[in-house]
Amino acid sequence: MIHDFLVIGGGISGASVAYELADAGSVLVLEAETSLGYHSTGRSAALFTRNYGGAVVRQINAASAPFFASPPDGFCDTPLLTPRGALTVADANSLDQLPTLLALSEPNEDVIEITAEEALDLAPYLKP
């Protein structure tokens, strides 16, 4: 079978390119793994955080948020985003980095400090 486009790799970039090319012709995605997004894409796609990364990455994240919240009709059968949280844990030697992390807070993307007791309630497998 002959295809109009060949995309090598089924990570987020390959899948995105294949989607964009689909209106222009037939697309074949070649992936070495048994499923798409198997490596870092799968790990990164597990959590969308608008305020993650440096300034440029945060701008890209913010620009991507509307698409993730409301993908085009027919793009997927299930929501791309579901509400969830994240917990970052620091030991006594890392507390000096806390202000930098808290500074990433943005409207509707709050980064807040909680007590050790609150963290243990959220993740009881942590060592006190």
PyMOL commands that set and color helices and strands:
alter all, ss='L'
color gray80, all
select helices_A, chain A and resi 12-24+40-45+55-69+92-102+116-122
alter helices_A, ss='H'
color red, helices_A
select strands_A, chain A and resi 5-8+27-30
alter strands_A, ss='S'
color yellow, strands_A
deselect
rebuild
show_as cartoon
